[in-house]
Amino acid sequence: MNKKKIVITGHLGYVGPNLIKFLKHNYPDYELIGFDIGYFGTNITTKNILPEVLLDHQFFGDIRNFPEEILNDVDAVIHLSAISNDPMSNQFSDVTYNINFKASIDLAQKAKKMGVRNFVFASSCSVYGFAEDEDRTETSLVNPLTAYAKSKVQTEEGLYSLSTDNFIVTCLRFATACGMSDRLRLDLVINDFVASALVNNNITILSDGNPWRPLINTVDMARAISWAMNRNVSNGGSFLVVNTGSNSWNYQVKEIATYVKKQLPNTTITLNPNAQPDKRSYRVNFDQFSILAPDFCPKITIEQTIEELIVCLTKIKFIDKDFRNSELIRINKLNNLKNSNSINENLTWIK
C-alpha cells in the first residue's frame, strides 16, 4: 500500500472521531492531518482517549484563512468543516455563507494549486428540501430551504468548475447523520429520540410524524469517505455528486420513534397532528452509490444504532432530562462561547 497524506478539516466535530478511528484502523500507513477551529473540541462525551491522538499532525485554525503550506504533498482533502445544521446556519447566516461556501471554494482552489489529487466534500441530502412526490436522485431538482442547504448547493456548483482528471472532486450528499460518537450531538433525530426516551421515557414529535428522513450512521459515513478519497476518474468521472446512504434507511419520523420504543418499551410517543407540515421532508434514492461503491455501502442497521446509543449513554451515566438546553445541542455551545466573549459575532476567537 502506497503511503498517502490526508488532510481532514472539521474533524473536531461529531463525524470526525469515528472517521479518524476508521481511517487509522483501515489505512494504518496513511499520514493523517487534522485542521479545525476547535469550537467543539472540549465536547467529549465518552471516557475514551482523545480521538486526535490517532492523528499524525493536529493544526488549529480558521478555515476562512487556511494555510496553503499544510497542503504540501497531500494526496486527498476530506472537507467536513462547516456550520453544520439549520439552527446554527439560520442564526449565523452570513458566517455560514463565508465558511460553508466561500472558504470551501478557497480551500479547493488551494488544494488544486498544490497538486492534491482527491477532494472530498461532505454535502447533504437536505438540498432536496421538501420533496414528497418521489425518491430524489442526483439528477432531481434541488430545493434548498435553509442557509445550510443553500451553502451545500453553492459549494457543489463551485467545485464543478474546479474539477479535472488531476483534481477529482466527490460531493457526498449524506443522509442525516446518527449514532454514537466521542463528540456526541443530540440535535439529530435518532440521537434526540434515544436520549429523550432514556431519561424522560417520552418522545415528543413536534410534527404529525409523517415527514421523511434518510439516515446514515457516522461509521458508514467514514466508509463512504474512505472510498471517495481514493476514487479514480474511471469510477464516476472527475466530478461526482452522489447520494450517500441506503434505500432501506428512508424512514418517516414516527417510524424512527417506533424503533426506539421497541428497545425502550416504557417510552410514550407524543405526536402533534395539528402541526403545520414540516418543510423538510424527502425520500432519497441511493442506487448510484451502491453501483459505484458496492464494497462501501452502509452496513449498520437502525436497530444496531439505537442499541449502541442506549448502551453508551447508559455507560457514561447520561441522566440530563434537560439535555436540549445543554452543549450537546450545537447551537447552545456556540451561543455559550459567544456569551462568554470567547468568540465574536463572526465566530472568530477573541484573543
N, C-alpha and C positions, 0 to 999 in steps of 0.2 A: 504493500500500500504506500503510495507516494504521500509524503508529509505535506499537509496543506495548512494554510494560515487563514483563520476565520475570525472576522470581526462581528460581534453581536452588539447591537445598540438596544438600549431599553431593557437590559436583562435583569435589572433590579426590581422588576415588577412581578406580576402574577405568573406569567408564562415562563419567564427566564429560568427559575430554579430547575424545573423539570427538563427544560431544553438543555441546560448545561450538563445535567446528570446523564441525559440520554446521549449527547454527543461524546462526552468523556468516556462512557462505557463502550459505545459502538465504534468510535473513531479515536482510540487512545493515542495515536501518533499525531493527531491534528493539534496545531497550536491554536488555542482559544484565547481571544482578546475581548474583554468587555468594556463598553463605554456607556455611562449612564450619569444623569444629573443627580440621582440619589434621593428623590422625594420620598420614596417608599423603602429605602434601604433598611431602616430600622423596624419595619413591619414584619418581623419574623414570627411565625405562628406555630412552629414546631420546636422540638427540643434537639433537633439535629444540628450539625455543624453548618456554618455559613455556606451556602451553595457556591459562593465565589472562590472558595479555596481550591476548587477544581479548575479554575481558570489559570492560564499561564501568565496573563497580564490583566490588570484592572486599571482603567482610567476613569476619572470623574470629570465631567464637563457638560456643557450645554450643547445639545445637538444643533442649535442655531449658530454655533461657532465651532464646528467640528474641525480638529486639527488634521490637515491633509496628510501629514507625515505618518500618522498612525496606519495609513493605508499602504505603506511601502511594502511591496512583495506579498500583499494579501491576495488570496485566491477568491474569497467569497465574502460578501457582506450580508448579514441577516439583520434586517431593519425592523425591529419591534417598537422602537421609540415613538411614542405618540401620547397626546391627551386622549385617554383611551375609552371613554364612554360618553353617553349622551348628557348626563347631568353636568359633568366637567366641561364638555365642549360647549354646552349651551351657556354656562356661566362665564366661560373664558373663550368666547367665540373668536376674537381677534388673535389670541395666543394660539388657539387651535389651528387657525389658518397658517400662522407663521411656523409652528412646529410641525404639524402633520403634513402640510403641503410644501411650503417654501423650503423648509430645512431638509425635507426628504429629497426634493429635486436637487438641492445644493449638494447633499451627500452623494447622490448618484452621479452627478457631474464630476465630483472629485474622484469617486471610485473609478469611473471610466477613464479619466485622465491618468490615474495611477496604474492602470492596467489590470484592475480587478476583473476576473472572468465572469463571476456569477453574482447577481444582485437579487436578493430575495426580499420581497416586500410583503409585510403582514397586512393584507387588506381585509375586507369584511363582507359577509353576505347582507349586512344591514344596508348596503347600497340599493337593495331591491325594495326597501320601504314597505309600502302596502301593496301586496300582490297575492290576492287570494284566488284568482281565477285559474291559475295553472302553475305547476312547478317551474321555477325560474332556472334557465340555463345561462351559460356565459354569453349567448347571443341575445338574450332578452333585454328589453329596455330597462335601464336603471331608474330608480325613483328615490333618490336620497332625500330624507326628510329632516335630517339634523345636521348641525355643523360637522359632527364627527363623520357621518356617512358621506357628506359632500366632500370632505377633505380626502377621503379614500378614492372617490371618483376622480377628483382633480389630479391626485398623485399618479393614479394608473395612466391617465391621459398624458401626463408629463413624462412618465417613464417610457411610454411607447416611442416617443421621438428620439430617445437616447439609445435604444436597444440596437445592437448589431450582432453579427455572428461572433464577435470577440467580446461583446458585453451582453451577456444573456440575462434577461430580466424575467423573473417569475413573480406574478402577483397572486398570492394565495388568498382567495376570498373565503376566509374562515367562517364556519358556523359559530354560534355563540359558545364561548369557552366555558368549561366547567371542570370540576374535580378538585382534589386536594393539591395544595402547593405549600412550599415552605414560606411563601408570602401570600397567604390565602386572601381572596376577595369574597365578600358576602353580598356584593351588589350585582350578582349574576343569578339567574333564575333558579337553577337546581341548588346551588350553594345556599341561597337565601331560604329556599323551602326546607332543606335538610336542617339548617341551623334553627329555623323557627319551630319546626316540628320537634326537634330535640329538646329545646329549652322552654318552649311555650305550649307544646302539644297542640299546635294550631298552625295552619297555613291559610293566610288571608290573601286571596287573589283579588286584586283591585278591579279586574275586568270580569266579563262573563265567563272567562276561561277558554274561549274559543280561538284566540289568536294562535298562530302557528310560529314555532321557533325550531330551526335546525340547531343541533348541538354537537359539540366535539370535546372530548377530554383533552386536557393540556398535554398529556403524554402522546396522544395521537397527533396533536399539533406538531410536536417535536419530530415525530417520524416523518410527517409531510415536509417539514422544513429541511430535514436531512436529505430527502430526495431532491428538493429544489436546489439546494446549494451545490449539488453535484450534477445537475441536469445538463445534458448536451443539446445542441441545436437540433439534432436528429429526432429528439423526443420532445416535440411541442413547438419548435421554432425559436427564434431569437427573442421574441416577446410572447409571453403567455399569461393570460388571465384564466384562472381555473377555480371553480367552486371546490372548497376543500372540506370534506366531511363525508357523511354516509347517508344514502337514501333512507335507511332504516332509522335514522336519528332525526327525522322530521316529526315533531310532536306538537299537539295542542297543549297550551299551558295547563289546562285541567288534567290532561293525561300525565304530565310530569308530576303533579301533585299526588295523583293516584299511585304512581310508582313509589313515591316517598312513603305514603301511607301503608303500603304493603310491607315495608320493612320497619315502620314505626306505627303499629296499628292503633295506638291510643290517640293518634292525630285526628283532629277535626279539620275539615276543609270548608272554608267560607268563600262563596262566590258573590259577585256583585252584578246580578242580572240586569240592573238598570244603568250600568255604566255606559259612557259613550264608547263607541268602537275604538279599540286600540289601533292607532295609525301604523304601528309596526307589526305586520303580520305577513309572513311569507313562507312558502314551502320552496325548497331548493332541490334541483336535480344535480347529483354528483357523479353522473356516469362518466364524464370526461376524465375526472381524476382517477377513477377506477381503471380506465383504459390506459392512461399514461403512466400510472404509478401503481400497478396491481400489487406489488410487494410492500407498499407503504400505506395502504388503506387502513382506516380505523379498525382496531381490534377490540377496544374496551367497550363494554355494554353499559347501558344506563343503570342496570342493577348493580354492576360492579362499582360504578362511580358513586352511587348513593351509599353503598356499603362501606367503601373506603372513607367517605366523608364522615359517616357515623362513627366508625372505629377511631379515626384520627381526632375528631373533635372531642370524643369521649376521653381519649388518651391524654389530650392536653387540658382536660378538665374545663372544657368550654361551658360556661354557665350564664353568660351575659344575656339576659332576657331583653335588654335594650340595645342589642348589637347594632341596630340600624342607625344609632347615634354614635357608634364607635368608629375608630380609624380603620376598621375592616371594610368600611364603606369609603371608597377612594376620595370622593368629593369632600368628606369630612376631614381627611388628612390634609388635603390641600388648603382647606379653609383654616385649619388649626395652624398650619405653617404660616399662612398669611396673617392671621390674627396675632400671632406671637412675634410678628415682624422678622420672621426668618426668610420669607420670600415676599416680593412685591407684587403689584397687580399684573406684571408681565411674567410672573412665575420665575423670576430670576432671584438667585440667592442674594440676600443682603449681607454684606461683609462688614 
